[in-house]
């Protein structure tokens, strides 16, 4: 049904609400992923190595991941951290020495040396959330400008290509 005042078809607000939710959620998850990647990059670029001590390990029943706890002392202050570790990590004895990389400007930001690489999950989350934010934004632009958005057109053409390829196979 065409609205006489706007010249565009009316649509329910459900799509708008979903697109807005996807956009906001994408921005939140993307900023979290970027923050994690930025922290890893800072540790790799300017991290300082110190010898700390192993405090223990446990498996979280909620997510099934193994976590390791370590601590180190710096200028009379003790910093204790936990991080996800590999099941096969060699750290088993409490008090066992372990190399720690920390940020000099914020020693509470630290990792076990050698594990300060980018998490694949963070990179994937950043890419997926960026794509979802673009698609949600394109959804609004396509409707409110009255033009087809390039991202939606690209998806539509990919679907048409897929359908024509399926028909050719039949």
Secondary structure as a PSIPRED ss2 file (coil, helix, strand):
# PSIPRED VFORMAT (PSIPRED V4.0)

   1 X C   1.000  0.000  0.000
   2 X E   0.000  0.000  1.000
   3 X C   1.000  0.000  0.000
   4 X C   1.000  0.000  0.000
   5 X C   1.000  0.000  0.000
   6 X C   1.000  0.000  0.000
   7 X C   1.000  0.000  0.000
   8 X C   1.000  0.000  0.000
   9 X E   0.000  0.000  1.000
  10 X C   1.000  0.000  0.000
  11 X C   1.000  0.000  0.000
  12 X C   1.000  0.000  0.000
  13 X H   0.000  1.000  0.000
  14 X H   0.000  1.000  0.000
  15 X H   0.000  1.000  0.000
  16 X H   0.000  1.000  0.000
  17 X H   0.000  1.000  0.000
  18 X H   0.000  1.000  0.000
  19 X H   0.000  1.000  0.000
  20 X H   0.000  1.000  0.000
  21 X H   0.000  1.000  0.000
  22 X H   0.000  1.000  0.000
  23 X H   0.000  1.000  0.000
  24 X H   0.000  1.000  0.000
  25 X H   0.000  1.000  0.000
  26 X H   0.000  1.000  0.000
  27 X H   0.000  1.000  0.000
  28 X H   0.000  1.000  0.000
  29 X H   0.000  1.000  0.000
  30 X H   0.000  1.000  0.000
  31 X H   0.000  1.000  0.000
  32 X H   0.000  1.000  0.000
  33 X H   0.000  1.000  0.000
  34 X H   0.000  1.000  0.000
  35 X H   0.000  1.000  0.000
  36 X H   0.000  1.000  0.000
  37 X H   0.000  1.000  0.000
  38 X H   0.000  1.000  0.000
  39 X H   0.000  1.000  0.000
  40 X H   0.000  1.000  0.000
  41 X H   0.000  1.000  0.000
  42 X H   0.000  1.000  0.000
  43 X H   0.000  1.000  0.000
  44 X H   0.000  1.000  0.000
  45 X H   0.000  1.000  0.000
  46 X H   0.000  1.000  0.000
  47 X E   0.000  0.000  1.000
  48 X E   0.000  0.000  1.000
  49 X E   0.000  0.000  1.000
  50 X E   0.000  0.000  1.000
  51 X E   0.000  0.000  1.000
  52 X E   0.000  0.000  1.000
  53 X E   0.000  0.000  1.000
  54 X E   0.000  0.000  1.000
  55 X E   0.000  0.000  1.000
  56 X E   0.000  0.000  1.000
  57 X E   0.000  0.000  1.000
  58 X E   0.000  0.000  1.000
  59 X E   0.000  0.000  1.000
  60 X C   1.000  0.000  0.000
  61 X C   1.000  0.000  0.000
  62 X C   1.000  0.000  0.000
  63 X C   1.000  0.000  0.000
  64 X C   1.000  0.000  0.000
  65 X C   1.000  0.000  0.000
  66 X E   0.000  0.000  1.000
  67 X E   0.000  0.000  1.000
  68 X E   0.000  0.000  1.000
  69 X E   0.000  0.000  1.000
  70 X E   0.000  0.000  1.000
  71 X E   0.000  0.000  1.000
  72 X E   0.000  0.000  1.000
  73 X E   0.000  0.000  1.000
  74 X E   0.000  0.000  1.000
  75 X C   1.000  0.000  0.000
  76 X C   1.000  0.000  0.000
  77 X E   0.000  0.000  1.000
  78 X E   0.000  0.000  1.000
  79 X E   0.000  0.000  1.000
  80 X E   0.000  0.000  1.000
  81 X E   0.000  0.000  1.000
  82 X E   0.000  0.000  1.000
  83 X E   0.000  0.000  1.000
  84 X E   0.000  0.000  1.000
  85 X C   1.000  0.000  0.000
  86 X C   1.000  0.000  0.000
  87 X C   1.000  0.000  0.000
  88 X C   1.000  0.000  0.000
  89 X C   1.000  0.000  0.000
  90 X C   1.000  0.000  0.000
  91 X C   1.000  0.000  0.000
  92 X C   1.000  0.000  0.000
  93 X C   1.000  0.000  0.000
  94 X C   1.000  0.000  0.000
  95 X C   1.000  0.000  0.000
  96 X C   1.000  0.000  0.000
  97 X E   0.000  0.000  1.000
  98 X E   0.000  0.000  1.000
  99 X E   0.000  0.000  1.000
 100 X E   0.000  0.000  1.000
 101 X E   0.000  0.000  1.000
 102 X E   0.000  0.000  1.000
 103 X E   0.000  0.000  1.000
 104 X C   1.000  0.000  0.000
 105 X C   1.000  0.000  0.000
 106 X E   0.000  0.000  1.000
 107 X E   0.000  0.000  1.000
 108 X E   0.000  0.000  1.000
 109 X E   0.000  0.000  1.000
 110 X E   0.000  0.000  1.000
 111 X E   0.000  0.000  1.000
 112 X E   0.000  0.000  1.000
 113 X C   1.000  0.000  0.000
 114 X C   1.000  0.000  0.000
 115 X C   1.000  0.000  0.000
 116 X C   1.000  0.000  0.000
 117 X C   1.000  0.000  0.000
 118 X C   1.000  0.000  0.000
 119 X C   1.000  0.000  0.000
 120 X H   0.000  1.000  0.000
 121 X H   0.000  1.000  0.000
 122 X H   0.000  1.000  0.000
 123 X H   0.000  1.000  0.000
 124 X H   0.000  1.000  0.000
 125 X H   0.000  1.000  0.000
 126 X H   0.000  1.000  0.000
 127 X H   0.000  1.000  0.000
 128 X H   0.000  1.000  0.000
 129 X H   0.000  1.000  0.000
 130 X H   0.000  1.000  0.000
 131 X H   0.000  1.000  0.000
 132 X H   0.000  1.000  0.000
 133 X H   0.000  1.000  0.000
 134 X H   0.000  1.000  0.000
 135 X H   0.000  1.000  0.000
 136 X H   0.000  1.000  0.000
 137 X H   0.000  1.000  0.000
 138 X H   0.000  1.000  0.000
 139 X H   0.000  1.000  0.000
 140 X H   0.000  1.000  0.000
 141 X H   0.000  1.000  0.000
 142 X H   0.000  1.000  0.000
 143 X H   0.000  1.000  0.000
 144 X H   0.000  1.000  0.000
 145 X C   1.000  0.000  0.000
 146 X C   1.000  0.000  0.000
 147 X C   1.000  0.000  0.000
 148 X C   1.000  0.000  0.000
 149 X C   1.000  0.000  0.000
 150 X H   0.000  1.000  0.000
 151 X H   0.000  1.000  0.000
 152 X H   0.000  1.000  0.000
 153 X H   0.000  1.000  0.000
 154 X H   0.000  1.000  0.000
 155 X H   0.000  1.000  0.000
 156 X H   0.000  1.000  0.000
 157 X H   0.000  1.000  0.000
 158 X H   0.000  1.000  0.000
 159 X H   0.000  1.000  0.000
 160 X H   0.000  1.000  0.000
 161 X H   0.000  1.000  0.000
 162 X H   0.000  1.000  0.000
 163 X H   0.000  1.000  0.000
 164 X H   0.000  1.000  0.000
 165 X H   0.000  1.000  0.000
 166 X H   0.000  1.000  0.000
 167 X H   0.000  1.000  0.000
 168 X H   0.000  1.000  0.000
 169 X H   0.000  1.000  0.000
 170 X C   1.000  0.000  0.000
